[in-house]
């Protein structure tokens, strides 16, 4: 009998505490193969919800009602959370209660009768090429860390990789002859990423600073040689955007991935191509980037494609007619 089953046997729905519920949920997630990043995301968002429920008088999971769920979402909306973030909060709560019901730790799921928050479709915050170029100008590429930042930022903007995917890369994962690598993305799925010649040169320049590095070492490290953290990248980019004077909120490392998607579309790539580059499982996730294109850009792309121009000659093109 596994660890989860043994822990569940001694708990009844009416005695289940929040601490036990979250612990059981973590055990289930571990058994289902949740990545450390996914587990941490669940832990952080659910801790916020549990704290709210306790303040609202729901000291145990069994007394949480649909009203509690709605009030929590309304409270988060009033705090300024975006609709997509609200939907994530709701999805995490629904997953938690579903797992508790499936394990016999609760008799009903209070999220079943609550409508999922609607998402306001708007393009995500994305780096523009001119902003990205301004950031790169601030890097001191005569130093090793400047070379590292150049290589990392170029890889993120060029390949559309997630920050966690790029930071998990090991030197042996890189194929610098083909400008590609295999990363482990969401859900533990592996996918290829690609980049161009400029990014290749930046990565090679950074790796030359690490002559003692082994194939199994991480590609990107700090000045102590330890793996670079997501928080370190976030703080580094935040300082650079502030120095450049970029006022857009939340224009962090993930905005480089968004910028890659938008520029691919502006360059003529179709949505399915962008979906595969970014590793999205659903096309609808990628389609949100289409809103970043202006009407003028969309019309220019349509004109460049030239539906009729791609056809064979028109009837009156088969012979020349002179008008007198």
Secondary structure as UniProt FT lines:
FT   HELIX           3..9
FT   HELIX           13..15
FT   HELIX           18..31
FT   TURN            32..33
FT   HELIX           36..55
FT   TURN            56..57
FT   HELIX           61..63
FT   HELIX           66..78
FT   TURN            79..80
FT   HELIX           83..102
FT   TURN            103..104
FT   TURN            110..113
FT   HELIX           129..137
FT   TURN            141..142
FT   HELIX           144..159
FT   HELIX           163..167
FT   HELIX           171..173
FT   STRAND          174..175
FT   TURN            176..179
FT   STRAND          180..184
FT   HELIX           186..188
FT   STRAND          190..194
FT   HELIX           197..207
FT   TURN            208..209
FT   TURN            211..212
FT   TURN            215..216
FT   TURN            223..224
FT   HELIX           230..244
FT   TURN            249..250
FT   HELIX           254..266
FT   TURN            267..268
FT   HELIX           271..278
FT   HELIX           283..287
FT   HELIX           288..292
FT   HELIX           295..305
FT   TURN            307..310
FT   HELIX           315..317
//
